[in-house]
Amino acid sequence: MSTAKDKVVSQIQGPGVPIRGNDIDTDQIIPARFMKEVTFDNMGTYAFYDARRDDDGTLNDHAINRHPNGEIMVVNQNFGCGSSREHAPQALMRWGIKGLVGESFAEIFAGNCQALGIPTATADRETIEWIMEQVEADPALELTIDVENETVTVGDDGIDVTINESQREALLQGIWDTT
């Protein structure tokens, strides 16, 4: 049986994936037609399904296709807005996302991320733009979200970020898992 100590999330590290655009809603993250699945097991295959395919179904130049190993998603304003479907962070997690850094997140989306142990860190527009540019220039560039110190490291550069205090405490205490 796992304990709260086993579930502590203090640091997340991995390559980034920049998803540009404000107000990317949960229907873009996981189209409604895939919510019929009985379990979340296959949700990762549906992450940004429509956005990363052309009309004929072939993969296009979407950031997820260009950064298939991305583990830290870098986003703009109001990411995860729209309906409060928990399928959206489930799809991202099952695709391989372990953390998000953005200008802002829809409140319910951020709460659903917290329930999965996925930190949502925020920074100003200029900082997010700079991170996106770095990741686009080097898809293998490692990013680190340090939950305890509220920083994101991009290569050798450390940047101050903000993590909602209740989310931060839940992640650091290992009490984020509400199941």
Buried (B, 14 or more C-beta within 10 A) or exposed (E): EEEEEEBBBBBBBBBBBBBEEEEBBBBBBBBEEBBEEEEBEEBBEBBBBBBBBEEEEEEEEBBBBBBEEBBBBBBBBBBBBBBBBBBBBBBBBBBBBBBBBBBBBBEBBBBBBBBBBBBBBBBEEEBBBBBBEBBBEEBEBBBBBBBEBBBBBBEEEEBEBEBBEEBBEBBBEBEBBEE
